[in-house]
Amino acid sequence: MSVTAVSSTVICRYDVLLPERGAAALLGDAQIALFRTHDGQVFAIGNQDPFSGANVMSRGIVGSRGDVPTVASPMFKQVFDLRTGVCLDDPETSLPVYPVRIVDGQVVVGTGEH
């Protein structure tokens, strides 16, 4: 049995994340985009749009498709599942997704993708 050390970083206070808006942050050397949805959940994905290469996902349009929380790229409007990072318009393409926890009112993001 092997044990993997999981590293995490406090990014910001939960209450500074506005519902349905994105925020960009650095997680080590990686740019991430954080989203707080209307129901209070927080998601962290890679900030780089895989179609344009621009670091703009934090400026995307938050929404949903059915029960799936989503963000649409502000560049070419592809829609991504905030839970999995998979592009709903092109399932062969995805964004990295990072584990998020709220601890004592702080947003804590894991450094390893899941």
C-alpha positions as CSV (number, residue, x, y, z in Angstrom):
1,M,0.0,0.0,0.0
2,S,1.4,3.4,-0.9
3,V,0.4,6.7,0.7
4,T,0.3,9.9,-1.4
5,A,0.8,13.2,0.3
6,V,-1.9,15.7,-0.6
7,S,-1.0,19.3,-0.6
8,S,-3.5,22.1,-0.4
9,T,-3.4,25.9,-0.4
10,V,-5.7,28.5,1.2
11,I,-6.8,30.7,-1.7
12,C,-9.2,33.2,-0.3
13,R,-12.1,33.7,2.1
14,Y,-15.3,32.0,0.9
15,D,-17.4,35.2,1.3
16,V,-15.2,37.1,-1.2
17,L,-16.3,34.8,-4.0
18,L,-19.4,36.2,-5.6
19,P,-22.1,33.8,-6.6
20,E,-22.1,33.0,-10.3
21,R,-18.9,34.9,-10.9
22,G,-15.4,33.6,-11.5
23,A,-12.1,34.6,-9.9
24,A,-8.6,33.8,-11.0
25,A,-5.8,32.6,-8.6
26,L,-2.4,31.1,-8.6
27,L,-2.0,27.6,-7.2
28,G,1.7,27.1,-7.2
29,D,2.6,27.8,-10.9
30,A,-0.8,26.9,-12.2
31,Q,-3.5,29.5,-13.0
32,I,-6.9,28.3,-11.7
33,A,-10.4,29.7,-12.0
34,L,-12.7,29.5,-8.9
35,F,-16.5,29.6,-9.2
36,R,-19.1,29.8,-6.5
37,T,-22.4,28.7,-7.8
38,H,-25.8,30.0,-6.7
39,D,-26.3,27.0,-4.3
40,G,-23.0,27.8,-2.5
41,Q,-20.8,25.1,-4.0
42,V,-17.2,26.1,-5.0
43,F,-15.4,24.6,-8.0
44,A,-11.8,25.0,-9.2
45,I,-10.7,24.4,-12.8
46,G,-7.7,25.3,-14.9
47,N,-7.9,28.9,-16.1
48,Q,-6.5,28.3,-19.6
49,D,-9.1,27.9,-22.3
50,P,-7.9,24.8,-24.2
51,F,-9.4,26.1,-27.5
52,S,-7.8,29.5,-27.6
53,G,-4.9,29.1,-25.2
54,A,-5.8,32.2,-23.3
55,N,-6.1,32.3,-19.5
56,V,-9.7,33.5,-19.4
57,M,-11.9,30.8,-17.9
58,S,-12.4,32.8,-14.8
59,R,-14.2,35.3,-16.9
60,G,-16.6,32.7,-18.3
61,I,-20.3,32.6,-18.1
62,V,-21.6,30.4,-15.2
63,G,-24.7,28.4,-15.8
64,S,-26.1,24.9,-16.0
65,R,-27.2,22.2,-18.4
66,G,-29.9,20.3,-16.6
67,D,-28.3,19.5,-13.2
68,V,-24.8,20.1,-14.4
69,P,-23.1,23.3,-13.2
70,T,-21.2,24.8,-16.1
71,V,-19.0,27.6,-17.3
72,A,-18.9,28.8,-20.9
73,S,-15.6,30.1,-22.3
74,P,-15.6,33.8,-23.0
75,M,-13.6,33.2,-26.1
76,F,-15.4,30.7,-28.3
77,K,-18.3,29.8,-25.9
78,Q,-17.6,26.1,-25.4
79,V,-19.3,24.9,-22.3
80,F,-17.4,22.9,-19.6
81,D,-18.8,20.8,-16.7
82,L,-17.5,22.5,-13.5
83,R,-17.4,19.1,-11.7
84,T,-15.4,17.2,-14.2
85,G,-13.8,19.7,-16.5
86,V,-15.1,17.9,-19.5
87,C,-16.2,20.1,-22.5
88,L,-19.9,19.4,-23.1
89,D,-19.5,20.5,-26.7
90,D,-16.4,18.4,-27.4
91,P,-16.0,15.6,-24.8
92,E,-12.5,14.8,-26.1
93,T,-11.4,18.1,-24.5
94,S,-11.3,18.9,-20.8
95,L,-9.9,21.3,-18.2
96,P,-7.9,20.2,-15.1
97,V,-10.2,20.1,-12.0
98,Y,-8.9,20.7,-8.5
99,P,-10.4,19.5,-5.2
100,V,-12.0,22.3,-3.1
101,R,-12.9,22.3,0.6
102,I,-14.2,25.1,2.7
103,V,-12.4,25.2,6.1
104,D,-13.2,27.8,8.7
105,G,-14.6,30.1,6.0
106,Q,-11.5,29.7,3.8
107,V,-11.4,28.2,0.3
108,V,-8.8,25.5,0.3
109,V,-7.7,24.0,-3.0
110,G,-5.7,20.8,-3.5
111,T,-2.6,21.0,-5.6
112,G,-3.2,17.7,-7.4
113,E,-5.8,17.4,-10.2
114,H,-8.5,14.8,-9.7
